[in-house]
């Protein structure tokens, strides 16, 4: 791996550094955005699906 790092030209950018990985994100912090994204994906499917169904089959589907 050190040979791969040596191939990166350091004339343009500084040489890459090494560091520790950050700690894991708390589950409580991930739940909020996940719920919002899941709601958006369900809502966008409803936005696309229902107009097509009503146009194809009429108001009886509603």
N, CA, C and O atoms as a Tripos MOL2 file, in Angstrom:
@<TRIPOS>MOLECULE
protein
  248   247    62     0     0
PROTEIN
NO_CHARGES

@<TRIPOS>ATOM
      1 N           0.8180   -1.1860    0.0000 N.3       1 UNK1
      2 CA          0.0000    0.0000    0.0000 C.3       1 UNK1
      3 C           0.8640    1.2520    0.0000 C.2       1 UNK1
      4 O           0.4630    2.2760   -0.5530 O.2       1 UNK1
      5 N           2.0210    1.1900    0.5990 N.am      2 UNK2
      6 CA          2.8740    2.3680    0.6330 C.3       2 UNK2
      7 C           3.3890    2.7120   -0.7550 C.2       2 UNK2
      8 O           3.6800    3.8770   -1.0280 O.2       2 UNK2
      9 N           3.5120    1.7140   -1.6490 N.am      3 UNK3
     10 CA          3.9400    2.0190   -3.0150 C.3       3 UNK3
     11 C           2.8440    2.7630   -3.7630 C.2       3 UNK3
     12 O           3.1430    3.5940   -4.6210 O.2       3 UNK3
     13 N           1.5680    2.4820   -3.4540 N.am      4 UNK4
     14 CA          0.4680    3.2070   -4.0890 C.3       4 UNK4
     15 C           0.4700    4.6720   -3.6600 C.2       4 UNK4
     16 O           0.2110    5.5600   -4.4730 O.2       4 UNK4
     17 N           0.7600    4.9240   -2.3950 N.am      5 UNK5
     18 CA          0.7980    6.2960   -1.9210 C.3       5 UNK5
     19 C           1.9710    7.0570   -2.5290 C.2       5 UNK5
     20 O           1.8970    8.2700   -2.7220 O.2       5 UNK5
     21 N           3.0370    6.3510   -2.8240 N.am      6 UNK6
     22 CA          4.2000    7.0080   -3.4050 C.3       6 UNK6
     23 C           3.9420    7.4200   -4.8490 C.2       6 UNK6
     24 O           4.6190    8.3170   -5.3510 O.2       6 UNK6
     25 N           2.9870    6.7970   -5.5340 N.am      7 UNK7
     26 CA          2.6920    7.1260   -6.9180 C.3       7 UNK7
     27 C           1.8710    8.4050   -7.0720 C.2       7 UNK7
     28 O           1.8060    8.9560   -8.1700 O.2       7 UNK7
     29 N           1.2590    8.8780   -6.0250 N.am      8 UNK8
     30 CA          0.4530   10.0970   -6.1050 C.3       8 UNK8
     31 C           1.4000   11.2840   -6.2350 C.2       8 UNK8
     32 O           2.2620   11.4730   -5.3760 O.2       8 UNK8
     33 N           1.2620   12.0880   -7.2870 N.am      9 UNK9
     34 CA          2.1950   13.2180   -7.4340 C.3       9 UNK9
     35 C           1.9640   14.2740   -6.3630 C.2       9 UNK9
     36 O           0.8340   14.7090   -6.1410 O.2       9 UNK9
     37 N           3.0260   14.6770   -5.7090 N.am     10 UNK10
     38 CA          2.8890   15.6760   -4.6590 C.3      10 UNK10
     39 C           3.2660   17.0710   -5.1520 C.2      10 UNK10
     40 O           3.4080   17.9920   -4.3480 O.2      10 UNK10
     41 N           3.4270   17.2340   -6.4520 N.am     11 UNK11
     42 CA          3.7120   18.5660   -6.9840 C.3      11 UNK11
     43 C           2.4500   19.4170   -6.9780 C.2      11 UNK11
     44 O           2.5140   20.6290   -6.7770 O.2      11 UNK11
     45 N           1.2970   18.7770   -7.1990 N.am     12 UNK12
     46 CA          0.0480   19.5120   -7.3180 C.3      12 UNK12
     47 C          -0.6710   19.6120   -5.9740 C.2      12 UNK12
     48 O          -1.1220   20.6870   -5.5790 O.2      12 UNK12
     49 N          -0.7710   18.4940   -5.2870 N.am     13 UNK13
     50 CA         -1.4680   18.4420   -4.0030 C.3      13 UNK13
     51 C          -0.5030   17.9840   -2.9170 C.2      13 UNK13
     52 O           0.5020   17.3360   -3.2080 O.2      13 UNK13
     53 N          -0.8040   18.3170   -1.6760 N.am     14 UNK14
     54 CA          0.0610   17.8060   -0.6050 C.3      14 UNK14
     55 C          -0.0690   16.2900   -0.4940 C.2      14 UNK14
     56 O          -1.0820   15.7140   -0.8920 O.2      14 UNK14
     57 N           0.9420   15.6660    0.0390 N.am     15 UNK15
     58 CA          0.9370   14.2120    0.2070 C.3      15 UNK15
     59 C          -0.2000   13.8220    1.1450 C.2      15 UNK15
     60 O          -0.4680   14.5270    2.1180 O.2      15 UNK15
     61 N          -0.8710   12.7050    0.8620 N.am     16 UNK16
     62 CA         -1.9770   12.2890    1.7410 C.3      16 UNK16
     63 C          -1.4590   11.8800    3.1120 C.2      16 UNK16
     64 O          -0.4000   11.2660    3.2450 O.2      16 UNK16
     65 N          -2.2220   12.2330    4.1060 N.am     17 UNK17
     66 CA         -1.8530   11.8740    5.4660 C.3      17 UNK17
     67 C          -2.6280   10.6530    5.9360 C.2      17 UNK17
     68 O          -3.5680   10.2040    5.2810 O.2      17 UNK17
     69 N          -2.2270   10.1390    7.0510 N.am     18 UNK18
     70 CA         -2.9120    8.9910    7.6400 C.3      18 UNK18
     71 C          -3.4880    9.4140    8.9820 C.2      18 UNK18
     72 O          -2.8970   10.2140    9.7070 O.2      18 UNK18
     73 N          -4.6410    8.8670    9.2910 N.am     19 UNK19
     74 CA         -5.2720    9.1780   10.5660 C.3      19 UNK19
     75 C          -6.1870    8.0540   10.9950 C.2      19 UNK19
     76 O          -6.4040    7.0970   10.2510 O.2      19 UNK19
     77 N          -6.7170    8.1700   12.1830 N.am     20 UNK20
     78 CA         -7.6470    7.1680   12.6990 C.3      20 UNK20
     79 C          -9.0280    7.3920   12.1010 C.2      20 UNK20
     80 O          -9.3820    8.5090   11.7240 O.2      20 UNK20
     81 N          -9.7970    6.3200   12.0220 N.am     21 UNK21
     82 CA        -11.1720    6.4270   11.5570 C.3      21 UNK21
     83 C         -12.0280    7.0890   12.6340 C.2      21 UNK21
     84 O         -11.7550    6.9250   13.8230 O.2      21 UNK21
     85 N         -13.0490    7.8260   12.2390 N.am     22 UNK22
     86 CA        -13.9290    8.4190   13.2550 C.3      22 UNK22
     87 C         -14.7670    7.3340   13.9290 C.2      22 UNK22
     88 O         -14.9250    6.2330   13.4020 O.2      22 UNK22
     89 N         -15.2860    7.6570   15.0720 N.am     23 UNK23
     90 CA        -16.1270    6.7030   15.7950 C.3      23 UNK23
     91 C         -17.4630    6.5060   15.1060 C.2      23 UNK23
     92 O         -17.8450    7.3160   14.2620 O.2      23 UNK23
     93 N         -18.1800    5.4470   15.4470 N.am     24 UNK24
     94 CA        -19.4790    5.1970   14.8070 C.3      24 UNK24
     95 C         -20.5130    6.2420   15.2290 C.2      24 UNK24
     96 O         -20.4620    6.7880   16.3310 O.2      24 UNK24
     97 N         -21.4440    6.4980   14.3270 N.am     25 UNK25
     98 CA        -22.5190    7.4450   14.6060 C.3      25 UNK25
     99 C         -23.5650    6.7440   15.4730 C.2      25 UNK25
    100 O         -23.8810    5.5740   15.2580 O.2      25 UNK25
    101 N         -24.0850    7.4590   16.4340 N.am     26 UNK26
    102 CA        -25.0850    6.8730   17.3310 C.3      26 UNK26
    103 C         -26.3600    6.5350   16.5550 C.2      26 UNK26
    104 O         -26.7470    7.2560   15.6360 O.2      26 UNK26
    105 N         -26.9980    5.4430   16.9310 N.am     27 UNK27
    106 CA        -28.2130    4.9900   16.2590 C.3      27 UNK27
    107 C         -29.3130    6.0440   16.3570 C.2      27 UNK27
    108 O         -30.0610    6.2520   15.4020 O.2      27 UNK27
    109 N         -29.4100    6.6890   17.4750 N.am     28 UNK28
    110 CA        -30.4440    7.7100   17.6630 C.3      28 UNK28
    111 C         -30.2800    8.8610   16.6690 C.2      28 UNK28
    112 O         -31.2640    9.4700   16.2500 O.2      28 UNK28
    113 N         -29.0500    9.1520   16.2990 N.am     29 UNK29
    114 CA        -28.7890   10.2390   15.3710 C.3      29 UNK29
    115 C         -29.0990    9.8550   13.9310 C.2      29 UNK29
    116 O         -29.3930   10.7260   13.1120 O.2      29 UNK29
    117 N         -29.0390    8.5630   13.6100 N.am     30 UNK30
    118 CA        -29.3250    8.1070   12.2480 C.3      30 UNK30
    119 C         -30.8130    7.9070   12.0020 C.2      30 UNK30
    120 O         -31.2440    7.9580   10.8500 O.2      30 UNK30
    121 N         -31.6040    7.6830   13.0250 N.am     31 UNK31
    122 CA        -33.0200    7.3620   12.8540 C.3      31 UNK31
    123 C         -33.7940    8.5340   12.2590 C.2      31 UNK31
    124 O         -34.6440    8.3210   11.3950 O.2      31 UNK31
    125 N         -33.5300    9.7500   12.6900 N.am     32 UNK32
    126 CA        -34.2670   10.9230   12.2060 C.3      32 UNK32
    127 C         -34.1910   11.0830   10.6930 C.2      32 UNK32
    128 O         -35.2320   11.1070   10.0370 O.2      32 UNK32
    129 N         -32.9860   11.1950   10.1120 N.am     33 UNK33
    130 CA        -32.8920   11.3270    8.6550 C.3      33 UNK33
    131 C         -33.4270   10.1130    7.9100 C.2      33 UNK33
    132 O         -33.9610   10.2550    6.8110 O.2      33 UNK33
    133 N         -33.2950    8.9330    8.4810 N.am     34 UNK34
    134 CA        -33.7980    7.7250    7.8190 C.3      34 UNK34
    135 C         -35.3130    7.7600    7.6920 C.2      34 UNK34
    136 O         -35.8630    7.3760    6.6590 O.2      34 UNK34
    137 N         -35.9790    8.2150    8.7280 N.am     35 UNK35
    138 CA        -37.4460    8.2920    8.6840 C.3      35 UNK35
    139 C         -37.8860    9.3240    7.6520 C.2      35 UNK35
    140 O         -38.8550    9.1030    6.9250 O.2      35 UNK35
    141 N         -37.1860   10.4390    7.5860 N.am     36 UNK36
    142 CA        -37.5280   11.4710    6.6080 C.3      36 UNK36
    143 C         -37.3330   10.9310    5.1860 C.2      36 UNK36
    144 O         -38.1960   11.1260    4.3300 O.2      36 UNK36
    145 N         -36.2140   10.2570    4.9270 N.am     37 UNK37
    146 CA        -35.9600    9.7160    3.5870 C.3      37 UNK37
    147 C         -36.9520    8.6210    3.2230 C.2      37 UNK37
    148 O         -37.3800    8.5400    2.0720 O.2      37 UNK37
    149 N         -37.3240    7.7780    4.1790 N.am     38 UNK38
    150 CA        -38.3170    6.7440    3.9020 C.3      38 UNK38
    151 C         -39.6700    7.3680    3.5790 C.2      38 UNK38
    152 O         -40.3610    6.9090    2.6700 O.2      38 UNK38
    153 N         -40.0500    8.3990    4.3080 N.am     39 UNK39
    154 CA        -41.3080    9.0890    4.0240 C.3      39 UNK39
    155 C         -41.3030    9.7500    2.6570 C.2      39 UNK39
    156 O         -42.3100    9.7330    1.9500 O.2      39 UNK39
    157 N         -40.1720   10.3320    2.2860 N.am     40 UNK40
    158 CA        -40.0800   10.9530    0.9610 C.3      40 UNK40
    159 C         -40.1730    9.9160   -0.1500 C.2      40 UNK40
    160 O         -40.8100   10.1610   -1.1750 O.2      40 UNK40
    161 N         -39.5520    8.7730    0.0420 N.am     41 UNK41
    162 CA        -39.6080    7.7510   -1.0030 C.3      41 UNK41
    163 C         -41.0160    7.1820   -1.1410 C.2      41 UNK41
    164 O         -41.4690    6.9210   -2.2550 O.2      41 UNK41
    165 N         -41.7080    6.9880   -0.0310 N.am     42 UNK42
    166 CA        -43.0900    6.5020   -0.1060 C.3      42 UNK42
    167 C         -43.9870    7.5640   -0.7370 C.2      42 UNK42
    168 O         -44.8370    7.2490   -1.5690 O.2      42 UNK42
    169 N         -43.7980    8.8110   -0.3450 N.am     43 UNK43
    170 CA        -44.6010    9.8970   -0.8930 C.3      43 UNK43
    171 C         -44.3820   10.0840   -2.3860 C.2      43 UNK43
    172 O         -45.3320   10.3640   -3.1170 O.2      43 UNK43
    173 N         -43.1490    9.9340   -2.8490 N.am     44 UNK44
    174 CA        -42.8960   10.0990   -4.2820 C.3      44 UNK44
    175 C         -43.5110    8.9490   -5.0690 C.2      44 UNK44
    176 O         -43.9660    9.1480   -6.1960 O.2      44 UNK44
    177 N         -43.5330    7.7550   -4.4970 N.am     45 UNK45
    178 CA        -44.1930    6.6320   -5.1660 C.3      45 UNK45
    179 C         -45.6800    6.8480   -5.2720 C.2      45 UNK45
    180 O         -46.2830    6.5300   -6.2970 O.2      45 UNK45
    181 N         -46.2840    7.3850   -4.2260 N.am     46 UNK46
    182 CA        -47.7090    7.6950   -4.2540 C.3      46 UNK46
    183 C         -48.0040    8.7730   -5.2930 C.2      46 UNK46
    184 O         -49.0240    8.7230   -5.9800 O.2      46 UNK46
    185 N         -47.1150    9.7340   -5.4000 N.am     47 UNK47
    186 CA        -47.3000   10.8350   -6.3390 C.3      47 UNK47
    187 C         -47.2890   10.3370   -7.7850 C.2      47 UNK47
    188 O         -47.9840   10.8860   -8.6390 O.2      47 UNK47
    189 N         -46.5030    9.3020   -8.0530 N.am     48 UNK48
    190 CA        -46.4050    8.7630   -9.4100 C.3      48 UNK48
    191 C         -47.4690    7.6930   -9.6560 C.2      48 UNK48
    192 O         -48.0440    7.6260  -10.7420 O.2      48 UNK48
    193 N         -47.7290    6.8630   -8.6570 N.am     49 UNK49
    194 CA        -48.5930    5.6950   -8.8520 C.3      49 UNK49
    195 C         -50.0670    6.0600   -8.9920 C.2      49 UNK49
    196 O         -50.7190    5.5910   -9.9240 O.2      49 UNK49
    197 N         -50.6060    6.8750   -8.1030 N.am     50 UNK50
    198 CA        -52.0540    7.1260   -8.0940 C.3      50 UNK50
    199 C         -52.5660    7.8750   -9.3120 C.2      50 UNK50
    200 O         -53.6310    7.5170   -9.8150 O.2      50 UNK50
    201 N         -51.8800    8.8870   -9.8190 N.am     51 UNK51
    202 CA        -52.3910    9.4970  -11.0520 C.3      51 UNK51
    203 C         -52.4260    8.5200  -12.2220 C.2      51 UNK51
    204 O         -53.3330    8.5840  -13.0530 O.2      51 UNK51
    205 N         -51.4600    7.6240  -12.2970 N.am     52 UNK52
    206 CA        -51.4540    6.6380  -13.3800 C.3      52 UNK52
    207 C         -52.6130    5.6580  -13.2200 C.2      52 UNK52
    208 O         -53.2970    5.3390  -14.1920 O.2      52 UNK52
    209 N         -52.8320    5.1850  -12.0030 N.am     53 UNK53
    210 CA        -53.9220    4.2380  -11.7800 C.3      53 UNK53
    211 C         -55.2820    4.8650  -12.0650 C.2      53 UNK53
    212 O         -56.1410    4.2270  -12.6750 O.2      53 UNK53
    213 N         -55.4830    6.0920  -11.6350 N.am     54 UNK54
    214 CA        -56.7760    6.7180  -11.8830 C.3      54 UNK54
    215 C         -56.9610    7.0470  -13.3560 C.2      54 UNK54
    216 O         -58.0850    7.0190  -13.8590 O.2      54 UNK54
    217 N         -55.8850    7.3550  -14.0470 N.am     55 UNK55
    218 CA        -56.0000    7.6120  -15.4870 C.3      55 UNK55
    219 C         -56.2710    6.3230  -16.2480 C.2      55 UNK55
    220 O         -56.9730    6.3270  -17.2590 O.2      55 UNK55
    221 N         -55.7160    5.2270  -15.7610 N.am     56 UNK56
    222 CA        -55.8670    3.9530  -16.4630 C.3      56 UNK56
    223 C         -57.1890    3.2630  -16.1320 C.2      56 UNK56
    224 O         -57.8550    2.7460  -17.0290 O.2      56 UNK56
    225 N         -57.5770    3.2490  -14.8570 N.am     57 UNK57
    226 CA        -58.7440    2.4890  -14.4390 C.3      57 UNK57
    227 C         -59.9230    3.3610  -14.0100 C.2      57 UNK57
    228 O         -61.0210    2.8500  -13.7870 O.2      57 UNK57
    229 N         -59.7100    4.6490  -13.8950 N.am     58 UNK58
    230 CA        -60.7990    5.5360  -13.5250 C.3      58 UNK58
    231 C         -60.9170    5.7220  -12.0260 C.2      58 UNK58
    232 O         -60.0500    5.2990  -11.2610 O.2      58 UNK58
    233 N         -61.9920    6.3550  -11.6230 N.am     59 UNK59
    234 CA        -62.2000    6.7000  -10.2140 C.3      59 UNK59
    235 C         -62.5410    5.4780   -9.3620 C.2      59 UNK59
    236 O         -62.5070    5.5680   -8.1350 O.2      59 UNK59
    237 N         -62.8660    4.3410   -9.9740 N.am     60 UNK60
    238 CA        -63.2360    3.1310   -9.2070 C.3      60 UNK60
    239 C         -62.1010    2.6390   -8.3320 C.2      60 UNK60
    240 O         -62.3530    2.0390   -7.2880 O.2      60 UNK60
    241 N         -60.8450    2.8760   -8.7290 N.am     61 UNK61
    242 CA        -59.6920    2.4490   -7.9180 C.3      61 UNK61
    243 C         -59.6240    3.2690   -6.6370 C.2      61 UNK61
    244 O         -59.2440    2.7620   -5.5820 O.2      61 UNK61
    245 N         -59.9910    4.5280   -6.7410 N.am     62 UNK62
    246 CA        -59.9300    5.4070   -5.5700 C.3      62 UNK62
    247 C         -60.9130    4.9270   -4.5270 C.2      62 UNK62
    248 O         -61.0230    5.5290   -3.4580 O.2      62 UNK62
@<TRIPOS>BOND
     1     1     2 1
     2     2     3 1
     3     3     4 2
     4     3     5 am
     5     5     6 1
     6     6     7 1
     7     7     8 2
     8     7     9 am
     9     9    10 1
    10    10    11 1
    11    11    12 2
    12    11    13 am
    13    13    14 1
    14    14    15 1
    15    15    16 2
    16    15    17 am
    17    17    18 1
    18    18    19 1
    19    19    20 2
    20    19    21 am
    21    21    22 1
    22    22    23 1
    23    23    24 2
    24    23    25 am
    25    25    26 1
    26    26    27 1
    27    27    28 2
    28    27    29 am
    29    29    30 1
    30    30    31 1
    31    31    32 2
    32    31    33 am
    33    33    34 1
    34    34    35 1
    35    35    36 2
    36    35    37 am
    37    37    38 1
    38    38    39 1
    39    39    40 2
    40    39    41 am
    41    41    42 1
    42    42    43 1
    43    43    44 2
    44    43    45 am
    45    45    46 1
    46    46    47 1
    47    47    48 2
    48    47    49 am
    49    49    50 1
    50    50    51 1
    51    51    52 2
    52    51    53 am
    53    53    54 1
    54    54    55 1
    55    55    56 2
    56    55    57 am
    57    57    58 1
    58    58    59 1
    59    59    60 2
    60    59    61 am
    61    61    62 1
    62    62    63 1
    63    63    64 2
    64    63    65 am
    65    65    66 1
    66    66    67 1
    67    67    68 2
    68    67    69 am
    69    69    70 1
    70    70    71 1
    71    71    72 2
    72    71    73 am
    73    73    74 1
    74    74    75 1
    75    75    76 2
    76    75    77 am
    77    77    78 1
    78    78    79 1
    79    79    80 2
    80    79    81 am
    81    81    82 1
    82    82    83 1
    83    83    84 2
    84    83    85 am
    85    85    86 1
    86    86    87 1
    87    87    88 2
    88    87    89 am
    89    89    90 1
    90    90    91 1
    91    91    92 2
    92    91    93 am
    93    93    94 1
    94    94    95 1
    95    95    96 2
    96    95    97 am
    97    97    98 1
    98    98    99 1
    99    99   100 2
   100    99   101 am
   101   101   102 1
   102   102   103 1
   103   103   104 2
   104   103   105 am
   105   105   106 1
   106   106   107 1
   107   107   108 2
   108   107   109 am
   109   109   110 1
   110   110   111 1
   111   111   112 2
   112   111   113 am
   113   113   114 1
   114   114   115 1
   115   115   116 2
   116   115   117 am
   117   117   118 1
   118   118   119 1
   119   119   120 2
   120   119   121 am
   121   121   122 1
   122   122   123 1
   123   123   124 2
   124   123   125 am
   125   125   126 1
   126   126   127 1
   127   127   128 2
   128   127   129 am
   129   129   130 1
   130   130   131 1
   131   131   132 2
   132   131   133 am
   133   133   134 1
   134   134   135 1
   135   135   136 2
   136   135   137 am
   137   137   138 1
   138   138   139 1
   139   139   140 2
   140   139   141 am
   141   141   142 1
   142   142   143 1
   143   143   144 2
   144   143   145 am
   145   145   146 1
   146   146   147 1
   147   147   148 2
   148   147   149 am
   149   149   150 1
   150   150   151 1
   151   151   152 2
   152   151   153 am
   153   153   154 1
   154   154   155 1
   155   155   156 2
   156   155   157 am
   157   157   158 1
   158   158   159 1
   159   159   160 2
   160   159   161 am
   161   161   162 1
   162   162   163 1
   163   163   164 2
   164   163   165 am
   165   165   166 1
   166   166   167 1
   167   167   168 2
   168   167   169 am
   169   169   170 1
   170   170   171 1
   171   171   172 2
   172   171   173 am
   173   173   174 1
   174   174   175 1
   175   175   176 2
   176   175   177 am
   177   177   178 1
   178   178   179 1
   179   179   180 2
   180   179   181 am
   181   181   182 1
   182   182   183 1
   183   183   184 2
   184   183   185 am
   185   185   186 1
   186   186   187 1
   187   187   188 2
   188   187   189 am
   189   189   190 1
   190   190   191 1
   191   191   192 2
   192   191   193 am
   193   193   194 1
   194   194   195 1
   195   195   196 2
   196   195   197 am
   197   197   198 1
   198   198   199 1
   199   199   200 2
   200   199   201 am
   201   201   202 1
   202   202   203 1
   203   203   204 2
   204   203   205 am
   205   205   206 1
   206   206   207 1
   207   207   208 2
   208   207   209 am
   209   209   210 1
   210   210   211 1
   211   211   212 2
   212   211   213 am
   213   213   214 1
   214   214   215 1
   215   215   216 2
   216   215   217 am
   217   217   218 1
   218   218   219 1
   219   219   220 2
   220   219   221 am
   221   221   222 1
   222   222   223 1
   223   223   224 2
   224   223   225 am
   225   225   226 1
   226   226   227 1
   227   227   228 2
   228   227   229 am
   229   229   230 1
   230   230   231 1
   231   231   232 2
   232   231   233 am
   233   233   234 1
   234   234   235 1
   235   235   236 2
   236   235   237 am
   237   237   238 1
   238   238   239 1
   239   239   240 2
   240   239   241 am
   241   241   242 1
   242   242   243 1
   243   243   244 2
   244   243   245 am
   245   245   246 1
   246   246   247 1
   247   247   248 2
@<TRIPOS>SUBSTRUCTURE
     1 UNK1         2 RESIDUE 1 A UNK
     2 UNK2         6 RESIDUE 1 A UNK
     3 UNK3        10 RESIDUE 1 A UNK
     4 UNK4        14 RESIDUE 1 A UNK
     5 UNK5        18 RESIDUE 1 A UNK
     6 UNK6        22 RESIDUE 1 A UNK
     7 UNK7        26 RESIDUE 1 A UNK
     8 UNK8        30 RESIDUE 1 A UNK
     9 UNK9        34 RESIDUE 1 A UNK
    10 UNK10       38 RESIDUE 1 A UNK
    11 UNK11       42 RESIDUE 1 A UNK
    12 UNK12       46 RESIDUE 1 A UNK
    13 UNK13       50 RESIDUE 1 A UNK
    14 UNK14       54 RESIDUE 1 A UNK
    15 UNK15       58 RESIDUE 1 A UNK
    16 UNK16       62 RESIDUE 1 A UNK
    17 UNK17       66 RESIDUE 1 A UNK
    18 UNK18       70 RESIDUE 1 A UNK
    19 UNK19       74 RESIDUE 1 A UNK
    20 UNK20       78 RESIDUE 1 A UNK
    21 UNK21       82 RESIDUE 1 A UNK
    22 UNK22       86 RESIDUE 1 A UNK
    23 UNK23       90 RESIDUE 1 A UNK
    24 UNK24       94 RESIDUE 1 A UNK
    25 UNK25       98 RESIDUE 1 A UNK
    26 UNK26      102 RESIDUE 1 A UNK
    27 UNK27      106 RESIDUE 1 A UNK
    28 UNK28      110 RESIDUE 1 A UNK
    29 UNK29      114 RESIDUE 1 A UNK
    30 UNK30      118 RESIDUE 1 A UNK
    31 UNK31      122 RESIDUE 1 A UNK
    32 UNK32      126 RESIDUE 1 A UNK
    33 UNK33      130 RESIDUE 1 A UNK
    34 UNK34      134 RESIDUE 1 A UNK
    35 UNK35      138 RESIDUE 1 A UNK
    36 UNK36      142 RESIDUE 1 A UNK
    37 UNK37      146 RESIDUE 1 A UNK
    38 UNK38      150 RESIDUE 1 A UNK
    39 UNK39      154 RESIDUE 1 A UNK
    40 UNK40      158 RESIDUE 1 A UNK
    41 UNK41      162 RESIDUE 1 A UNK
    42 UNK42      166 RESIDUE 1 A UNK
    43 UNK43      170 RESIDUE 1 A UNK
    44 UNK44      174 RESIDUE 1 A UNK
    45 UNK45      178 RESIDUE 1 A UNK
    46 UNK46      182 RESIDUE 1 A UNK
    47 UNK47      186 RESIDUE 1 A UNK
    48 UNK48      190 RESIDUE 1 A UNK
    49 UNK49      194 RESIDUE 1 A UNK
    50 UNK50      198 RESIDUE 1 A UNK
    51 UNK51      202 RESIDUE 1 A UNK
    52 UNK52      206 RESIDUE 1 A UNK
    53 UNK53      210 RESIDUE 1 A UNK
    54 UNK54      214 RESIDUE 1 A UNK
    55 UNK55      218 RESIDUE 1 A UNK
    56 UNK56      222 RESIDUE 1 A UNK
    57 UNK57      226 RESIDUE 1 A UNK
    58 UNK58      230 RESIDUE 1 A UNK
    59 UNK59      234 RESIDUE 1 A UNK
    60 UNK60      238 RESIDUE 1 A UNK
    61 UNK61      242 RESIDUE 1 A UNK
    62 UNK62      246 RESIDUE 1 A UNK
